[in-house]
């Protein structure tokens, strides 16, 4: 399933990114091509005006100047003097171009109303028009000039091939295409690894969900099996034995109810429906209350329970009192379960400029460094041989969720001399 999802996400991201890249490239390319065409046409107009200025200022047309002009601009020209073609060596139009020059003059006459008859011997200013034409095999910039000269009219048709422009445009398109192909390939590789990293948390979450269901099923099956066995035995048992079986059913039922409550708490945290009723709470009073609650239980197990509070008054902390009591109960209950008889548990509070630090330290079996993060996982038990039915491996996970909802931190570290210390930090 995740492999197919990985492939589909990679394809989706690659296709969408490629389409955006192609669209942006097309927009940039269109802009650059339009700019290039405008620049080429503008250069063409400048050269045409240069030719006009020269011809207007000269009484005799210089063959050398026109030849140099032709070499510099690559213009093809057809010059008619009162209808007679002027042939200047290499400036003479090729026979194959005569039809194109005729088409240029017809276009100027029909579309731009540029008539030779409009230029009379009394005319002072020349008339000209620049435009684009396309023949069967080539596109040109064209110009037709009507220039009064020596009581006559010079009818000049100019062609400037767009071949160089087309080569530049084609080269630019090839460059953009190559860059886009390379970018698409790199994006595909990037999205292959990126989507895989995105899917990894989903895979981990799926694995944990599967483990959670398996552990929950196992934990629920144990009391249920005992209850069904006791119920079956009650049918054939004497009244004193039946009473004992009934007590067993009640005990296991409470155990199952406690497990279900823990799972519902975690479910509320997962779905962001974890209710919080924050108020100003004096943490030293809260710790003292937790100490008094567990003092008798610690004495019964022959465990020394100590508390260390600041000498100065402690500012109140904005938190949920009941939830914090729940966290302290989980941590103290966990410490009592893993501390042997004759051991010690310390409960302490420290304050600083911006935070409260609470510690629950024991000198029990301790937690290996490799498992310090895992102790907050669901259904995790550090001591696999620990058979205390009152613990399902959910308490520390619930404590972590509560502290996390308070924007605090909870972690475990080694107690000097052996054991484990759970450290909880809350901000003012």
BASEPA-861568 format. One record per atom (N, C-alpha, C, O): residue in one letter; x, y, z. Coordinates in steps of 0.02 Angstrom, whole numbers, plus 50000, padded with zeros to 5 digits. Layout:
BEGIN
aXYZ;...
***
This chain:
BEGIN
x500414994050000;x500005000050000;x500435006350000;x500315010949961;x500935006450045;x501355012450050;x501805013249988;x501975018849969;x501985007649957;x502385008049896;x501985011449840;x502235015749804;x501355009349832;x500925012449782;x500815019849798;x500825024149753;x500715021349862;x500615028349883;x501245032349867;x501195038049844;x501825029449879;x502455032849865;x502515034449791;x502695040049772;x502365029649749;x502415030649676;x501915035849653;x502085040249613;x501295035449678;x500775040149657;x500935047249680;x500845052049642;x501175048049742;x501355054649765;x501935057549725;x501935063549709;x502425053349710;x502995055749669;x502755058049601;x502955063349577;x502335054049569;x502075055849503;x501655062249507;x501725066649464;x501225062649557;x500795068549564;x501215074849573;x501115079849539;x501695074649621;x502115080449633;x502535082249572;x502615088049555;x502795077049539;x503215078249480;x502805081349423;x503035086049391;x502205078649412;x501795081149357;x501575088349371;x501615092649327;x501335089649432;x501105096449448;x501685101449443;x501615106749414;x502265099549472;x502845103949469;x503085104949397;x503285110449378;x503055099549358;x503265100049288;x502805104649248;x503035108649208;x502155104049260;x501685108349225;x501795115749243;x501775120149200;x501905117049308;x502045123849329;x502695126349298;x502735132049274;x503205122049298;x503855123949268;x503785125349194;x504055130249169;x503415121049159;x503325121949087;x502935128349073;x503095132149027;x502415129449112;x502015135549103;x502435141749114;x502415146449074;x502835141849168;x503255147649182;x503785148449128;x503945154049107;x504065142849105;x504565143149052;x504255145848988;x504555149948953;x503645143548972;x503305145948913;x503165153448917;x503245157048869;x502965155748977;x502835162848986;x503475166948978;x503475172048943;x504015164649009;x504655168149002;x504905168048931;x505155173048905;x504835162248898;x505055161548829;x504655166148783;x504935169348739;x504005166448794;x503575170848753;x503775178048761;x503805181948713;x503915179948824;x504125186848838;x504785188348804;x504865193648773;x505265183848809;x505925184948779;x505885184948703;x506225188948670;x505465180548675;x505395180448601;x505075186948577;x505285189748526;x504565189248613;x504255195548594;x504745201348598;x504755205748556;x505155201148651;x505655206448660;x506185206048604;x506405211148578;x506375199848586;x506875199148532;x506595201548465;x506945204948427;x505975199748451;x505665201948388;x505615209648386;x505735212748335;x505425212448443;x505365219748446;x506055223048436;x506105228148403;x506565219948466;x507235222748459;x507485222248387;x507785227048360;x507365216448355;x507585215648286;x507215220648241;x507515223648196;x506565221448252;x506175226048210;x506385233248222;x506415237248175;x506535234748286;x506765241548301;x507435243048267;x507535248448240;x507895238148268;x508535238948233;x508425239748158;x508775243748126;x507945236048131;x507785236548060;x507545243648044;x507755246547994;x507105246448085;x506855253148074;x507405258348078;x507425263148039;x507855257448126;x508415262248133;x508845262248070;x509035267548046;x508995256348044;x509405255947983;x509045258847923;x509355262047880;x508375257747919;x507995260647864;x508015268247868;x508115271647817;x507935271047928;x507965278247936;x508665280947919;x508735286447892;x509165276947934;x509845279047916;x509915279447840;x510215284147814;x509635274547806;x509655274547733;x509285280547705;x509525283947659;x508695281947733;x508295287647709;x508675294147720;x508695298347675;x508955295047778;x509325301247792;x509905302147744;x510045307747722;x510235296647727;x510795297147681;x510555299047611;x510835303547580;x510035295747588;x509795297047520;x509495304047515;x509555307247462;x509175306447568;x508895313247566;x509445318547565;x509345324047538;x510015316947594;x510545322047598;x511025321847539;x511465326147534;x510955316947494;x511415316247439;x511055317747372;x510475315947362;x511425321047328;x511155322247262;x511325316547214;x510975315347165;x511875312947231;x512085307247190;x512125301247235;x512405301447290;x511845295747211;x511855289547251;x512525286147243;x512735284747187;x512855284947298;x513525281847298;x513465274247300;x513175271347346;x513745271147248;x513735263847245;x514145260947303;x513945255947333;x514715263947319;x515135261447373;x514775261647441;x514815257047481;x514425267247452;x514075267847516;x513525262647523;x513435259647576;x513155261647467;x512615256647468;x512895249647477;x512595245547512;x513465248247446;x513775241647454;x513975240447526;x513875235047554;x514275245647557;x514475245047627;x513865244347672;x513865240547720;x513345248047655;x512725247747694;x512415240747689;x512175238047738;x512435238047629;x512185231247619;x512585226147659;x512305221547688;x513245226947660;x513675222347698;x513535222847772;x513525217847808;x513435228947796;x513325229947868;x512635227547892;x512575224847946;x512135228647851;x511455227347874;x511155220847845;x510655218347871;x511455218247791;x511185212347757;x510495213747728;x510085209147721;x510365220047711;x509745221747678;x509775219647604;x510305220047572;x509225217347578;x509145216247506;x508695221847480;x508155222947506;x508935225447429;x508585231547406;x508425231147332;x508805228447292;x507855233847315;x507645234647245;x507465242047237;x506975244347265;x507875245647197;x507785252847190;x507525254447120;x507835252747069;x506955257647118;x506655259947055;x506675267447052;x506445270947098;x506975270146996;x507005277346985;x506525279046929;x506665277846870;x505935281846949;x505405283346901;x505215277146861;x505105277446800;x505205271446896;x505005265146864;x505575261146836;x505475255346818;x506175264046831;x506755260446803;x507185257646860;x507365261246907;x507345251246855;x507735247946908;x508455250146903;x508755250146849;x508735252146959;x509435253846963;x509825247546985;x509695244847038;x510285245446944;x510675239446959;x511375241446978;x511745244246938;x511565239847041;x512235241247065;x512585234747083;x512655233147143;x512805231047036;x513195224947050;x512835220147096;x512315217247080;x513135219247155;x512855214347203;x512215216747235;x511905212947272;x512005223047221;x511375225547247;x510785223747202;x510205224747220;x510935221147143;x510405219247098;x510015213347127;x510315208347146;x509345213947132;x508965208447162;x508995202047121;x509005202247059;x509015196547156;x509005190047122;x508335189047088;x507825191447112;x508335185447032;x507695184246998;x507175181047043;x506575182447038;x507395176647088;x506925173247133;x506615178047183;x506095176547212;x506935183847193;x506675188647242;x506245194047210;x505915197947245;x506245194347143;x505855199547110;x505115198847128;x504765203847137;x504875192747132;x504165191647149;x504025193947221;x503485196447236;x504515193047265;x504435195147335;x504415202747340;x504015205547377;x504855206047301;x504855213447302;x504195216147274;x503935221147299;x503935212847223;x503285214847196;x502735214147249;x502305218547256;x502765208647286;x502275207447339;x502335212747395;x501835214847423;x502955214747410;x503065219847462;x502745226447440;x502415229747480;x502855228447376;x502575234747353;x501815234447351;x501475239447367;x501535228747332;x500805228047331;x500525228447402;x499995231447413;x500875225447450;x500655225747519;x500655232947545;x500185235147578;x501195236647529;x501235243647551;x500685247847520;x500415252247552;x500515246347456;x499995250047421;x499305248247448;x498895252747462;x499165241847455;x498485239547472;x498325240247547;x497765242047565;x498825238847590;x498675238847662;x498875245347697;x498565247147747;x499375248747670;x499605254747704;x499525261047662;x499765266447681;x499185260447604;x499035266047560;x499665270247545;x499645276447548;x500195266747530;x500815270247511;x500875270047435;x501105265147406;x500665275647402;x500645276047329;x501225280247304;x501405285347333;x501525277947249;x502055281847217;x501775288247188;x502115293347186;x501135288147167;x500825294047137;x500735299647187;x500655305447168;x500755297947253;x500655303147303;x501275307447311;x501245312847342;x501835305147283;x502455308947287;x502545312847222;x502615309747168;x502535319447225;x502595323747166;x503275327247167;x503615327247218;x503465330247110;x504105333947110;x504125339447163;x504665341547184;x503545341847184;x503535347147234;x503575344447306;x503635348247353;x503535337747313;x503565334847380;x504245335947411;x504765335747377;x504245337047476;x504865338047513;x505045331947555;x505615329647555;x504545329447589;x504665323847635;x504545317147600;x504125316547556;x504935312347621;x504835305547595;x504295302047635;x504105304247690;x504035296547607;x503535292447641;x503805285247643;x504085282747594;x503715282147700;x503965275247704;x503535271447756;x503195274347798;x503575264847750;x503205260547797;x503595254047806;x503835251047758;x503645251847871;x503975245547887;x503465240647914;x503015242447952;x503535234447893;x503055229247914;x503375222347905;x503945221847883;x502995217247923;x503235210347916;x502835206847862;x502235207947855;x503175202547824;x502825198347775;x503085191147782;x503635190047807;x502685186547759;x502885179447761;x502735176347693;x502175176647669;x503245173447663;x503155169947600;x503115162447614;x503085160347672;x503135158547561;x503085151247570;x503665148447609;x503575143547646;x504245151347603;x504835148247634;x505205152847683;x505695150647714;x504985159047692;x505375163547734;x504935169247760;x504445171147729;x505135171947818;x504825177947846;x505325183647840;x505925182747848;x505055189647827;x505485195447817;x505215201447855;x504615201947868;x505685205947872;x505485212747887;x505555216547821;x506045215847785;x505045220447805;x505045223847740;x504915231347750;x504615233447799;x505145235147701;x505025242347702;x504965244747630;x505325242547585;x504515249447621;x504435252747555;x504525260247567;x504195263147609;x504985263147528;x505155270347536;x504985273947471;x505195271947417;x504605279347476;x504465283847420;x504845290347434;x504675294247478;x505385291447394;x505835296947408;x505865301647347;x506085299647294;x505635307947355;x505695312747300;x506435314347286;x506805316147331;x506615313547222;x507325314447206;x507395316847134;x507135313747088;x507735322647124;x507875325147057;x507245325447013;x507235322646958;x506725328747040;x506095329447005;x505775322646987;x505355322246943;x505985317647022;x505695311047012;x505585307647079;x505605310847132;x505475301147076;x505325297247138;x505765291047139;x505775287247090;x506115290047194;x506455283747206;x505985279147245;x505775280647301;x505825273547214;x505395268547246;x505855262747269;x506095258747229;x505965262547334;x506445257747362;x506075252547403;x505705254247450;x506165246247387;x505885240747426;x506465237147460;x506965235547428;x506395235847524;x506925232747563;x506665226347596;x506105226047621;x507085221347595;x506935214947629;x507495213447679;x508085214147663;x507295211347738;x507785209247788;x507545202447815;x507045202047850;x507915197347799;x507715190547818;x507715189647895;x508155192147930;x507205186047919;x507155184547990;x507505177848007;x507385174948060;x507925175547961;x508245169047972;x508665169048036;x508655164348075;x509045174448046;x509455174848107;x509015175048169;x509165171848220;x508475178848165;x508005179148221;x507715172248236;x507675170248294;x507525168748182;x507235162048192;x507745157248222;x507565152948263;x508375157948202;x508895153648231;x508995155248305;x509065150648346;x508985161748321;x509055163648392;x508465161048433;x508555158548489;x507865161648405;x507265159248440;x507295151648448;x507145149048502;x507475148148395;x507525140848399;x508045138648450;x507945133948488;x508615142148450;x509145140548498;x508915141748569;x509055137748614;x508545147248579;x508285148648646;x507765143548667;x507755141548725;x507355141348620;x506855136248637;x507195129648655;x506985126248702;x507705127848618;x508075121748634;x508395122148703;x508395117348741;x508665128048719;x508975129048784;x508455128248840;x508575124748889;x507875131548832;x507355130948882;x507115123748888;x506995121348944;x507035120348831;x506805113348833;x507305108948870;x507115104648910;x507955109948857;x508475106048891;x508475107348966;x508525102749007;x508415113748984;x508395115549055;x507775112549089;x507815109949144;x507195112949055;x506585110149083;x506635102549092;x506425099949144;x506905099149043;x506975091849048;x507435090049107;x507285085549146;x508005093649112;x508465092349168;x508125093849235;x508205090149283;x507755099449237;x507425101349299;x506885096249318;x506805094549377;x506505093849268;x505985088849282;x506295082449309;x506025079349355;x506855080449280;x507195074349304;x507435075349376;x507355070849418;x507735081149390;x507965082449458;x507385082949507;x507425080449563;x506835086049486;x506235086449529;x505955079549544;x505735078149600;x505945075249493;x505685068549503;x506105064749554;x505845061449599;x506775065449548;x507215062149597;x507095065149666;x507055061549716;x507045071849669;x506935075049734;x506285072749765;x506265071049824;x505745072749726;x505095070749753;x505075063349772;x504695061349816;x505485059349738;x505515052249756;x505765051449829;x505485047549867;x506285055149846;x506545054749914;x506115058849963;x506015056850020;x505865064549939;x505465068849983;x504815065550004;x504635065550063;x504465062549956;x503835059249973;x503955053050016;x503545051250058;x504535049850005;x504695044150048;x504775046350121;x504545042950167;x505115052050130;x505185054650198;x504515056850227;x504415056450287;x504065059050184;x503395060850208;x503005054650229;x502615054950276;x503105049150193;x502725043050207;x502995039450268;x502625035850302;x503635040350283;x503935036750340;x503535037750405;x503405032850440;x503345044050423;x502935044750484;x502275041050480;x502035038450530;x501975040750420;x501345036950412;x501465029550424;x501065026150456;x502025027050397;x502185020050407;x502305018550481;x502085013550508;x502675023250513;x502805022350585;x502165022650625;x502065018850672;x501725027350606;x501085027850641;x500655021650629;x500315019350675;x500675019050568;x500305012850554;x500575007050595;x500205002850621;x501245006750600;x501545001350639;x501355001950713;x501174996950745;x501385008150739;x501195009050809;x500455007550821;x500265004850872;x500045009450772;x499335008050778;x499205000550780;x498794998150820;x499554996950737;x499474989650736;x499714986650802;x499384982150830;x500284989050827;x500534986650890;x500054988350947;x499934984350992;x499774994550944;x499304996650996;x498704992050998;x498484989951052;x498424990550940;x497844986150937;x498014979150963;x497634976051000;x498614976750944;x498824970150967;x498914969951042;x498674965351076;x499254975151069;x499354975351142;x498694976251179;x498574972951229;x498274980751153;x497624981951185;x497204975551185;x496884973951235;x497214972051129;x496834965751125;x497084960751176;x496704957251209;x497754960351182;x498054955751229;x497864957551301;x497674953251341;x497924964151317;x497784966251385;x497044965451402;x496874963751459;x496614966551354;x495884965751367;x495694958351370;x495234956451407;x496044954251332;x495874947151332;x496034943851399;x495664939251420;x496564946051432;x496764942851495;x496224943351549;x496014938151575;x495984949351566;x495454949551617;x494804946451593;x494434943451632;x494664947051528;x494054944151502;x494064936551508;x493564933451524;x494644933551494;x494714926251501;x494604924051573;x494274919151587;x494904927851620;x494824926251691;x494094926851712;x493824922651748;x493764932151689;x493064933251706;x492614927651679;x492174925151715;x492734925651616;x492334920251587;x492454913651623;x491994909751633;x493084912451641;x493244906251676;x492914906151745;x492634901051765;x492944911751781;x492634912251847;x491884911551842;x491564908351884;x491594914551790;x490864914051781;x490654906851767;x490134904551791;x491054903351727;x490894896351713;x490954892051775;x490564887451786;x491474893551816;x491574889651878;x491024890951929;x490854886551968;x490744896951928;x490214898751977;x489594894351969;x489234893152017;x489474892051908;x488864888051896;x488864881551935;x488334878951952;x489454878851949;x489494872351983;x489834872952051;x489984867752081;x489954878952076;x490314879852138;x489834880552197;x489264882452189;x490104878752255;x489724879652317;x489674887152332;x490074891052306;x489194889252375;x489114896452389;x489744899952412;x489874905452388;x490164897152457;x490774900752475;x491244901652416;x491544907052408;x491314896552374;x491744897152316;x491454901952264;x491814905652231;x490794901752258;x490454906352210;x490584913552229;x490684917752185;x490594915052295;x490734921852318;x491444923952299;x491564929652279;x491914919252304;x492614920652287;x492684921952212;x493054926352191;x492324917952172;x492344918952099;x492024925652080;x492254928952034;x491504927652117;x491184934152104;x491664939852118;x491684944752081;x492054939252173;x492544944452188;x493084944852134;x493314950252115;x493284938952108;x493774938752054;x493514942451992;x493864946251960;x492864941151976;x492564944551919;x492544952051929;x492674955851882;x492384954151990;x492364961352005;x493054964551998;x493114969951970;x493564961252024;x494244963952021;x494474964551948;x494744969751927;x494344959251909;x494554959351839;x494144964351799;x494394967351751;x493514965251817;x493094970151784;x493354977251795;x493354981351750;x493564978651858;x493844985251873;x494494986251835;x494634991751810;x494884980951830;x495524981351793;x495384982951720;x495734987051690;x494894979651691;x494714980951620;x494454988051612;x494604991451563;x494054990251661;x493784997151657;x494345002251660;x494325007251625;x494855000951702;x495415005551708;x495815005851642;x496025011251621;x495895000051611;x496254999851547;x495865003751494;x496165007451455;x495215002851492;x494795006351442;x494825013851454;x494855017751406;x494815015951517;x494865023151533;x495535026051508;x495555031551479;x496075022251518;x496725024551494;x496735025251418;x497005030051391;x496455020351384;x496435020551311;x496005026251287;x496175029451236;x495455027751320;x495035033351301;x495405039951312;x495325044651272;x495795040351365;x496195046451377;x496685047651320;x496745053251295;x497025042351299;x497495042951244;x497135044551179;x497385048351138;x496555041651169;x496155043051109;x495955050351106;x495965053451053;x495785053251164;x495605060351167;x496205064751149;x496135069851116;x496805062651173;x497415066351157;x497565065951083;x497765070951052;x497465060051053;x497605059150981;x497145063350938;x497345066050887;x496515063950959;x496015067550919;x495965074850938;x495515078350915;x496435077150981;x496455084251002;x495825086351040;x495635092151040;x495505081551073;x494915082951114;x495095082551189;x494655081551231;x495735083251203;x495975082851272;x495745089151308;x495975094651292;x495305088451357;x495035094251392;x495535096951442;x495845093151479;x495605103451444;x496065106751490;x495695112351525;x495385116651493;x495725112451591;x495425117751631;x495985121151671;x496115119451729;x496315125851639;x496885129051671;x496685134351722;x496185137851714;x497085134551775;x496995139651827;x497665140651861;x498145137151845;x497705145451906;x498325146651942;x498385141551998;x497975141252044;x498915137451994;x499015131952040;x499685132852076;x500195134252044;x499685131852142;x500305132052180;x500615125152179;x500365120552211;x501155124452142;x501445117852131;x501735114852195;x501735108752203;x501995119052241;x502245116152303;x501695112852344;x501795107752375;x501105115952343;x500535112952377;x500315106552342;x500125101652374;x500355106652275;x500175100752236;x500645094952252;x500415089252259;x501285096252256;x501765090952271;x501685088452342;x501745082452354;x501545092852388;x501435090752457;x500825086252463;x500825081452501;x500295087952425;x499695083752424;x499845076852396;x499605071852422;x500245076452342;x500425070052313;x500855065952361;x500795059852366;x501295069552396;x501725066152446;x501295062952500;x501405057152518;x500815066652526;x500385063952580;x499965058152555;x499825053452592;x499765058452491;x499335053152464;x499715046552459;x499435041152472;x500365046852442;x500755040652430;x501205038852490;x501545033752489;x501195042852541;x501635041552598;x501475034852632;x501925030952646;x500835033652644;x500635027352677;x500805021252633;x501035016252659;x500695021752568;x500845016252523;x501595014752522;x501805008952520;x501985020052522;x502715019152523;x502935015852587;x503385011552587;x502625017752644;x502805014752708;x502635007352709;x503005003252736;x502065005552679;x501864998452676;x502364994352636;x502464988452651;x502684997352587;x503174993752546;x503884994552571;x504364992452539;x503944997752630;x504604998852660;x505055002952614;x505645001452605;x504755008252586;x505115012852541;x505105019752572;x504575022152594;x505675023052574;x505725029752602;x505505034852550;x505775035152495;x505005038952567;x504755044152523;x504925050952552;x504705052552607;x505315054952515;x505535061452538;x505295066852491;x505175065652432;x505235072952517;x505025078552476;x505485084552490;x505675085652547;x505655088152438;x506105093952444;x505775099752408;x505705099652347;x505575104852446;x505235110752418;x505645116952430;x506055117152476;x505565122152388;x505935128352397;x505765131752463;x505195131252487;x506245135152493;x506125138652556;x505695144852544;x505275146552586;x505805148152487;x505415154252473;x504735152352444;x504625146652422;x504285157152444;x503625155952416;x503685154952340;x504105157952307;x503255150652314;x503265148852243;x502685152252207;x502115151952229;x502845155552152;x502325158652112;x501865153352083;x502085147852069;x501225154952074;x500765149952046;x500915148451973;x501185152651937;x500745142551952;x500845140251883;x500165139551849;x499695136951878;x500115142051787;x499495141551749;x499445134551719;x499755133151668;x499055130251749;x498995123351725;x498335120351748;x497955123451786;x498215114251725;x497615110551745;x497785106451808;x498185101851804;x497495108251864;x497665105251928;x497545097651927;x497985093851948;x496965095451904;x496805088351905;x497275084451859;x497485078851876;x497445087251802;x497905083751756;x498605083351787;x498945078251780;x498825088651820;x499485088451851;x499495083351908;x499995079951918;x498945082951946;x498895077851998;x498935070851967;x499235066351996;x498625070051909;x498655063651874;x499365061951853;x499575056251860;x499745066951828;x500435065751808;x500855063651869;x501235058851865;x500795067351924;x501175065651984;x500995058752010;x501435055052033;x500365056952007;x500155050352030;x500455044951986;x500665039652011;x500465046151921;x500765041151875;x501505040251890;x501745034651893;x501855045851898;x502575045451910;x502745042251977;x503205038151981;x502365043952030;x502485040952096;x502285033552097;x502635029452127;x501735031952065;x501515024952063;x502025020852024;x502175015152043;x502285023651969;x502795020151930;x503435019051971;x503735013751969;x503635024252010;x504235023752051;x504145018452106;x504605014652119;x503565018352137;x503435013352189;x503435006252161;x503635001552196;x503215005452099;x503184998752069;x503864996052053;x503964989952054;x504345000452037;x505004998152015;x505554999352066;x506144998252052;x505375001552126;x505865002452179;x505804996652228;x505264995452254;x506354993152242;x506324987452288;x506224989652361;x506334995452378;x506034984952403;x505954986352474;x506614988852503;x507144986252488;x506554994052545;x507154997052574;x507435002652531;x507935005852550;x507135003952474;x507365009252429;x507105016052450;x506795016852502;x507225021052407;x507025027852423;x506765031352361;x506995030052305;x506285035752371;x505995039752317;x506005046952339;x505805048552395;x506245051452295;x506275058552311;x505825062652266;x505825061752205;x505455067052296;x505005071552259;x505245078652271;x505295080752329;x505405082452216;x505695089052227;x505415094052177;x505165092352124;x505475100552197;x505255106052155;x505795111452157;x506035113352210;x505985113952097;x506455119452092;x506145124752046;x505785123151999;x506305131052060;x506055136452019;x506635140651993;x507165141052024;x506525143751935;x507005148451907;x506625154351878;x506035155151892;x506965158351840;x506655164551815;x506045163351771;x505575167351770;x506055157751735;x505515156751686;x505205149751686;x504805148151642;x505395145551734;x505135138651731;x505125135451800;x505465137451846;x504705130151804;x504685125751862;x504985119051841;x504855116551786;x505385116051885;x505665109551872;x505475104751928;x505655105751985;x505095099551910;x504865094551958;x505235087951943;x505325086051885;x505445084551997;x505805078251989;x505495072952034;x505315074152091;x505445066952005;x505265061052043;x505835056052033;x505895053051979;x506245055152085;x506855051052079;x506785044752122;x506545045152179;x507005039152095;x507015032952134;x507705029652126;x508095031552083;x507835024752169;x508455020952164;x508305013652148;x508605009052175;x507815012952102;x507605006152082;x508055003152029;x508655004052029;x507744999451983;x508124995551933;x508415000051879;x508864997951843;x508165006251874;x508435010751823;x508185009051753;x507845003951742;x508365013351705;x508145012451635;x508765013151591;x509115018251595;x508905008251548;x509485008751503;x509415014851456;x508865016951440;x509995017551436;x509985023451392;x509615022151327;x509285026551299;x509655015951302;x509335014251238;x508585014151243;x508235014151193;x508315014151305;x507595013551314;x507285019651346;x506685019551363;x507675024851356;x507415030751393;x506855034251354;x506385036751384;x506905034351288;x506365037451248;x505765032751242;x505195034951239;x505915026251239;x505385021351226;x504915020651285;x504355018151277;x505115022751346;x504685021851405;x504035025751398;x503545024251433;x504025030751354;x503415034751345;x502975031951288;x502465034851272;x503185026451258;x502775023151208;x502205019251241;x502245017451300;x501695018151203;x501105014751231;x501235007251240;x501525003951198;x501005004751297;x501074997751316;x501804995551323;x501964989651319;x502235000551335;x502944998851343;x503084997251416;x502855000751461;x503464991951427;x503704990151495;x504454989051491;x504694984951452;x504804992851531;x505544992051531;x505734985151556;x506174981951527;x505414982951610;x505564976351638;x505044971551611;x504484971251635;x505244967651560;x504774963051526;x504514957751574;x503974954951562;x504884956351626;x504654951251673;x504194953951727;x503944950251769;x504084960551726;x503664963651777;x502934961651765;x502664962851711;x502624958651814;x501964955751804;x501424959451844;x500894956651856;x501554965551864;x501064969351902;x500464970751858;x500514974551809;x499884967851876;x499294968651834;x498994975651838;x498564977351798;x499224979551886;x498954986351892;x499244991051840;x498984996551830;x499764988951805;x500094993151756;x500034990051686;x500184984151676;x499804994151639;x499714991751570;x500234994651522;x500234992951463;x500664998951547;x501145002151503;x500865008251469;x501135010451417;x500325011151497;x500025017151468;x500125023351510;x500035028951486;x500305022451573;x500345028051619;x500835033451597;x500645039351593;x501455031551583;x501955036551563;x501765039951498;x501915045851488;x501455036151452;x501225039151389;x500695044551403;x500715049851372;x500235043051449;x499715048051467;x500045054051500;x499855059751485;x500535052951545;x500885058451578;x501225062851527;x501205069051531;x501555059651478;x501905063551426;x501415067751386;x501555073551371;x500835064951370;x500335068651331;x500075074651371;x499995080051343;x499965073751436;x499715079251477;x500225084951481;x500055090751473;x500855083151493;x501385088251497;x501465091651429;x501555097751426;x501425087851376;x501485090751309;x500915095651296;x501025100851265;x500305094151319;x499735098651310;x499845105151349;x499555110251332;x500255104851402;x500415110851441;x501015114551412;x501265119251443;x501245112551352;x501835115551321;x502465114551363;x502945118451360;x502465109151402;x503035107651444;x503445101951415;x503325099651359;x503925099551455;x504355093951435;x504385088851490;x504365090551549;x504445082551470;x504505076951518;x505015072051490;x504945069751434;x505515070551529;x506015065651507;x506275061851568;x506125063551625;x506675056751555;x506955052651608;x507715052751602;x507995052751548;x508035052951662;x508755052651664;x508965048251722;x508555046251763;x509605046651726;x509845042151778;x509885045751845;x510065051651848;x509715042151898;x509795044651966;x510515043351988;x510765037751979;x510865048252015;x511535046852040;x511535041052090;x511165041052139;x511965036152077;x511985030252120;x511535024652097;x511545019252126;x511135025752044;x510695020552017;x509965022352023;x509765025752071;x509575020251976;x508865021751975;x508685026451918;x509095027851875;x508075028751919;x507825033151866;x507515039451896;x507195039151949;x507615045151862;x507325051451883;x506905054251826;x507175055551772;x506265055351838;x505835058351788;x505815065851802;x505645068051857;x505985069751749;x506035077051755;x505465080251714;x505385078751655;x505095084551747;x504545088051714;x504675095551719;x504795098151774;x504655099051662;x504775106251660;x504155109751635;x503885108051582;x503915114651672;x503335118751653;x503545125951652;x503945128151694;x503275129751605;x503425136951601;x502935140851642;x502375138551656;x503145146851662;x502695151151700;x502085152951657;x501645156651681;
***
